[in-house]
Every structure is written in structure tokens, then in C-alpha cells.
């Protein structure tokens, strides 16, 4: 039988996280619905078929796409849907633990016509020893908002499914975004331009195995700000103001009024790298007050967008 949904996972040197990911996928209960697993091996030192158990039930078609990694995440994502044989594509990652019914739930929501795109939560604070940082991270984006349609700026891969034809018809992810982050947001804006409906359900959960630190996240946000965010702002008028980007415009750019002048001067002050580093050290040690995590995340993006970095200034 032809697969009904295609789960696509780019991975490079997946390690124990990918092993746990695969173990959770072997336990999927789809009620007999056939599905396919497409693994994009993005230049692993040991090919995935030599390093991991890829034996799955007969209802699962497994395909491996080998790439000589260039570090280009959009290209790796595109390599998955380009070989997909299913009408639905489920875009995820190799550091995810999947509940046993997650694939079935995605299929059922598409059958019910909930939306052209179905997105669920990627939970970071599922461990008993979750840090304040991980708990804060789960409140970002759509967070715990009620089920319903969501704006394109929150489109993020990891736990999202859509018709494969939407990827093909809209060119997939833009390979120009060849540094960390933003290729999914940019694609979400393109889908929204076409009137594609984006639906969110917080009960549709997967569990993120990555224990990224607040410092590493800050580095990623700087990289995102100078690459994917900048590119999206340049291409998408509807993305204007994303992540407070308007506040780093020249102080006297229009509109000029007491409020905008005050905020722009304040933003320049709070984005001074020495201050950013002090806040980062504080939050690494104490993890509160939580609003400073927002400062570090958004501030990292704005530093990158303005061509700066907290580590070398």
C-alpha cells in the first residue's frame, strides 16, 4: 500500500538522541495506516545504515538519502520531500522522542480538514530536572495558547505536517538561508501569502531531547539574526517588525517622535555587548527573573541583525 504520510528527518552523526528517536518511531501505532520514514543523512561520519537499527514493521517504508553535508539545512529538508511518495509530509528532527500515536494524530487532523498545515508543540521541559531556561523556552512562539489558526511568524519545523504538494508547488525551503535558523519562518510567510491555513494544537506533543544551554541558544540567535532573520525581513514586507527589528533602525529614521526616539535609544543601550554578557552570566547562574531569557533571545537576534556579536566586542 502507498504510504499516507512521510516523516522526514535530517540527521548528522545522530548519536544516542537519534537512537532514542528511532526507538520511539518503531513503537508507532497508526491503526494500520502505512507510512514512510525518510532519513536525510547529511554527511554523517558513519552512514546511518551502518550505525543504527533501521528495521521497522512492514507497514513502514524506509528510505535513506545521502548528502555530502554543506551545513545547508534547507537543502537537507528539501532532499526529503523531493523523494517522498506520500501525500502528507511530517517535518521533524533527529533529536525528538515521538509519542506512540503522533503520526496517527497528524493524519487524522488532516482527514478532518483542520488546516492545510498542522503544527503541534515541541516540548523541551518534559524531564523532571528541567531547568528554568527549558521551562521558559516552552512558552515561546505559540507556547500553550489554545488550539486554532496561527500566524506565519510562528511556523517552525519539528512537529509540523502539511500536504507534500505545498512543498513542491512553493519550492520548499530557501537554500540561500545557509546559516542557523529562519528557513521555516520564511517558508511560513510564503505559504501565508498563498492563503494556506496554518493550524495549531498544543495537545499534539513531541519531546525534544536536545539540552541546549542558554549560552548556546544565544549564539544561535545571533547567527539567526544575521542570516535567516535579515533575509526574511529583506524579502517579506509582511515580516516588518519581526522580533522588534524596527527598533534597531537608525535613531532618526521615520517615523520620528518622542516615543520612537526614546525606544531606539534605549534599545541601543540594552544591546551593548558588555551588558548582554553580564545578563547572560547572571541567567546561567540563577535562571531568574525569567523575562531576562526573553531579553537574551530577542537581544541575540537583534545583535546579529545589526552585524554585532556579544562574544567578540
Secondary structure as GFF3:
##gff-version 3
##sequence-region A 1 313
A	DSSP	beta_strand	5	11	.	.	.	ID=ss1
A	DSSP	alpha_helix	15	26	.	.	.	ID=ss2
A	DSSP	beta_strand	35	42	.	.	.	ID=ss3
A	DSSP	alpha_helix	48	51	.	.	.	ID=ss4
A	DSSP	beta_strand	60	67	.	.	.	ID=ss5
A	DSSP	alpha_helix	73	81	.	.	.	ID=ss6
A	DSSP	beta_strand	88	93	.	.	.	ID=ss7
A	DSSP	beta_strand	96	98	.	.	.	ID=ss8
A	DSSP	alpha_helix	102	111	.	.	.	ID=ss9
A	DSSP	beta_strand	117	123	.	.	.	ID=ss10
A	DSSP	alpha_helix	132	137	.	.	.	ID=ss11
A	DSSP	beta_strand	148	149	.	.	.	ID=ss12
A	DSSP	three_ten_helix	152	154	.	.	.	ID=ss13
A	DSSP	beta_strand	160	163	.	.	.	ID=ss14
A	DSSP	alpha_helix	164	169	.	.	.	ID=ss15
A	DSSP	alpha_helix	183	193	.	.	.	ID=ss16
A	DSSP	beta_strand	198	208	.	.	.	ID=ss17
A	DSSP	alpha_helix	214	224	.	.	.	ID=ss18
A	DSSP	pi_helix	225	229	.	.	.	ID=ss19
A	DSSP	alpha_helix	230	235	.	.	.	ID=ss20
A	DSSP	three_ten_helix	237	239	.	.	.	ID=ss21
A	DSSP	three_ten_helix	242	248	.	.	.	ID=ss22
A	DSSP	alpha_helix	258	270	.	.	.	ID=ss23
A	DSSP	alpha_helix	273	286	.	.	.	ID=ss24
A	DSSP	alpha_helix	291	305	.	.	.	ID=ss25
###
